[in-house]
């Protein structure tokens, strides 16, 4: 009887210490932000407010049919002169940029940023699925000047880059979350599908980092935001083709081509379900040269997250690719998640991202310690950091 009791006690103690060890290795969700948030104008013209989600989706992608051409979201704004639209000249290189070569493309972005508390807010629900993806907490009126929370302080910048056949309205809540924690955030509306009729996918892939760099140039040069950005701490975060964009602009040459636009000002990157190639028609395709070895050129810190049930961006391509990165590297596995994560896993992803950016864009040593030792994220869905892929230094 004593022997059985002793064994039960030993089993209980072992189970207890194992459970405590797991708990100790869990990372807590990042603390809530304390800044009020404002965003640049994105108001839709009155006659387009009620066109419905399906048609609005086409404008967001750049494939809405108009009398003269395809329609893009910049075409239906109420106050276009008060929005962050930049007209980007595409170099005359047909081999890289295809039908877009030599043209000028309007690119709309919205910028969310920490602001002073507002006595009277101007919230705006973008007319697409009734604010399901977040409501603009305070949208600047056409004649309203920006007010940065602390005007004598510089803030890290984060670029949010969406996936293929996607758009930035999906990122409203995400952008506001980052801004509430002290980041200036630019969300780019690429409108990729405008370019699809005359361009191959490869040419769109070459366009992505070019457009991203051009928008970064614009915001750093802007009278409104330029002086408030910490140019030594610029991050980028993207899902799927946005993950590819993160890698490309951080130094990964698409198809091994050194003409891929690269921006040395980017200092940290996050990728969710990044596209790095796949199996097509029975053949393996690698986005960054043979076996994705071109990723060795990337020396900045990178965080990658992927779903174990993702059939669009396969872990069998993502994981070997992450081994090639030369800088600090973190890889998180989202258990049982498809390409478009479930809500709890988006929550996990964004919390990992916040710890990562706090460590690498704000230089918080405690956040770095948490990031490098955490096995999983509390709350959300099941996830695990793959320590065998972790690299803490590029030396």
N, C-alpha and C positions, 0 to 999 in steps of 0.2 A: 504494500500500500504506500509506504514511504517512498519507495523507488518510483512508483508511478507518479506520485505527487511531485517528486523532485524533477522528473522528466518534463512534466507539464509546466513547472515553473521555468525550467531552462528554455523550453520552447517559447513560452510567453515572453521571457526576457529577450531572446533572440529576435522575435517578431517585433517587440517594442523598439529595440535599438535600430533595427532595419527601417521601421516606419519613421522613426525620428531622424535617421540619416537622410531619408528621402525628403522629408519635410524641410530639413536644414538646407538641402540643395535646391529647394524651390525658390524662385524669384518672385517677389511680390509685384503686383501691378504698379506701374510708375505713379507717384503721387499726382493728384489733380493739379492742373495749372491754376494760377491765381490772377492771370492777366485778363482784362476784357479784350475782346477781339473785334476788329473791323476788317472790311474787305473792300476792294475796289469795285466799281460799278459793273453789274452784269444784268441790268434790268432789260427785260424783253419788251419790244414795242407792243402797244395795246392790241393791235389787230392780230398778233401772233400768240397771245397768251392762251387762247382756247383751242389751239390746233390739235391738241391731244398728244399723248405720250409717244405714239408710233411716229408721227410726223416730226415731233421735236427731236426724237432720237436720230432721225435722218439728218436734220440740220446739225446736230452735235457731231455726227460722223463726217459731215461734208458731202452727203449724197442726196440731199433733198432736191427735187426737180423744180427748176424755175423756168421762166420764159426763155432766158438766154443761155443758162448753164446750170451746173450743179450749185446748190445752195449750201452755205456754211453758216455757222451760228453767228458770225460777225455781221451777216447780212440782215439780221432781224432784231438788232439791239435798239432800244429806245433812245439811248444817249451815246452813240458810237464815239463821239469826240471826248467823252469822259471815261472811256474804258481803256484797258491796257491792250491795245492792238498795235502790233508792229508789222510793218511790211518788209519782208525779208527777201533779199535778192539772192536767187539760187545761181551759183557759178555755172558758166556755160561748159559743162562737162557731161555730155550725154551718156558716156559710159558709166558714170556714177549715178547721175540723177535722172536719167531717162527723159520722159516727156516734160518733167518739171525744170529741166535744165534751161537756164537763161531767163526764167520767169521770175515774177515777184509774187510771193505768197503772203497773204494776210494771216497772221497768227494771233488769236485771242488768248489771253491768259487772265486769271484773276489772282490777286495777291491778298493774302490774309496776314495780319500782323498784330502784335500786341499794342493796345491803345489805352489811352486814359479812360477811366470809368465815365460812361455817358449818362447824363441826367435824363436825356430823351433818346432812346434807341430807334433805329430805323431798320427793323428786321425785314428780310426779304426771302420769300419762299419761291425758288425757281420753279416755273411751271412744268415740272417733270416728275411724275409719280408723287406729287403733293409733298415734297420735302422729305421723302423717305430716306434720302442720302445726306440729310442735314439741311438746316436753315441758316442762311447768312445772318449772323447775329446783329451786325450793324453794317449795312451797305452804304457806302459813301454816296451822297446826293451829288448831282452834276456840278454844283458850285462849292462843294465841301472840300476843304483841304485836309490832308491826313494829319493825324496827331499820334505820334509814336509815344508809347507809354513813358519812356525815359529818353527825352530828346538828346541828352548828352551821352547816351550809351549806344554802342554798336551791337547788333544782334546777329547770330549765325543765320545763314540763309539755307533753306531746304527747297529743292526743286522736286515736285511730284510729277511723275511721268507715267501716263496710263498705258494700258495694253492695246492690242490690235482690236479694231472694231469696238472701241470703247471711247470714253471721254472724261473730262475733268469734273463733271457734276457728281460723279460717283465719289469724288474725293472732298466734298465740301466739309463734312463732319471731320474727316481726317485732318484737313488743313487747319480747321479751327482748333482742333485738339493740340496740334503742334504750336500754333500761334499763342495759345493760352499758356504755354510753358516757356515762352520767350524766344520763339523763332519767327523770322519773316519767311513766309511760305509762298512760292509761286507755283501755280497749277496751270500747266500748259495744255491748251486744247489743240492738238495736232491736226485734227480733221484729216487723218491719213487717207480716208476713202476718196477724198477729192483727187488724189494722185493715182489711185488704183487703176482707172480705165486705161491710161497710157503707160503705166509703169509696171515693171515686174516687182515682186516682193523684195528682191535684192536691192532695187533702186530706192524703194521706200525705206529699207533698212539703212542705206547710206544717208538718206535725208534726215532720219531721226536725230543723230548726234549733231548734225549741222544746224538744224532748227533749234535744238536745245542750247547750243553754245550761243546762237544769235540772241535768244531770249535772255540768257544770262548776261550777255554784253549790254542789252537794253536796260535791264533792271539796275545793273551796277552803274550805268551812265545816267540813269534817270534822276531828275532834280528832286523828285519826291522821296525816293528810297535809297539812292546811292550812298549818301553820307551816313546812313543808319545801319549799313551792312558790314559785318566783320568779314572782310575779304579773305582772311586767313582760315576761315571756318565755313566752308560751303559744302553742303551734303546734297545727295540726290537719292530718291527712293522710287522704285517702280515695280509694277506687276507685269509678268509675262513679257510682251514686247517692250514694256517699260523697264523690266529687269535687264533685257538685252541692251536697251538704251543706256542704262546705268553702267554696264560693263564697257560698252563701246566708247562713251565719252570719257570714261576713266582710264582709257588707254588700251582697250582690247580692239585690235584691228579686225574688222569684219572681213571674212574670207581671207584673212592674212594680209589684206591690202593696207599699206601704210598711209594711204590717202584718207582713211577713215578719220573723221574729225575728232580730235582729242583735246580736252581742256584741262590743263594742269592746275587750274584754280579749284577743281573739285577735290575735296580732302577726305570724304568718307561716303560710302554707298551702301544702300540696302536693296536687296532683290527678293521679291516674292514670286515663286514659281518662274524663275527666269528662263527665257527661251535661249538655249545655246545650241540648238539643232535638234535632230531627231531621226527616226526611221521613216523614210519616204520611199514608197514603191520598192520596198525591199532593200534599200540602200541607206547607209548611215551618212547623215549630213552634219557637218560641224560648222557652227557659225564663225568660229575664230581660228580658222586654219585647221590643219590635220590634228585630230584628237583635241581640238580647242587649246593647243599649246600656246597660241598667241596671247592667252590670258596671263602668261608669265610677265607680260609688260606692266600689269597692274600692280602697283606697290602701295596703294592707299588701303586703309582698313575697309573690310567688306563684311556684311552680314547677309546670309542667304537663308531663306525659308522655303520649304517645299512640302507638298502634300503627298502622302504615300499612295494615294489612289488617283493621282493626276495622270490622265491619259494624253494630255496635250503637251506638257513639258515633263519629260520622263526623268525620274530620279537616276536612272541608269546613264543619263547624259549629264545631269546637273552635278552629281557627286564627283565623278572623275574630273569635271571641269574645275570644280572648286579647289582641287588639289594643285592646280597650276597657278593659282593666285600667289603673288610674291609677298603681299603685305599681310598684316594681321587679319585673320579670317575666323568667322564664326558661322556654323551651319546648324540650323534647327529643323528638325523633322516634325511635321504636323500630322499626327496619326489619323489615318482613314479620311484624309481630306482630298477632295477633287481639285481641279484646276481653279475653280471659283470657290474659295473657302466658305465654310459655314460661318455664321456670325461670331460664334465663340472663338473661332480660330483667327478671324480678322482682328478680334480684340487682343488675342495673344500676340499676333504679328506686330500690332502697333505698340504694344508694351515692350516687346523685345527691341523694337526700333527706338523707342524713347530712351531706354537704358543705354543703347548703343550710341545714339547721338549725344546724350548727356556726357558719355565718356570721351567721345572723340571730337565733338564740335564745341563742347563747353569745358573740356579738360578736367572733368570731375573724377578724381582718382578713386573715390568710393564707388562710383557707378562702374568704373572699369573693373574693380575687384568683384562687384556683384555679377557683372556680365561674364567674367572669365571663369567663375566658379559655379554659376547656376546651371542646374540640370534641366529644370522645367519651369513653366510659368504657372502661378496659382490662378485658379478660376479658369474661365474659358473652356477649351477642350484639351484633349491629351496632346502633349508635345514633349519633345526631348532634344536637348542640345547634344550633337554628336561630337564628343570631345576628340575623337580620333582625327577630325578634320580641323580642329582648332589650331590656329597659329597665332602666337602672341607678338611676334616681332618679325620684321623683314630683314633682320641682320643675320 
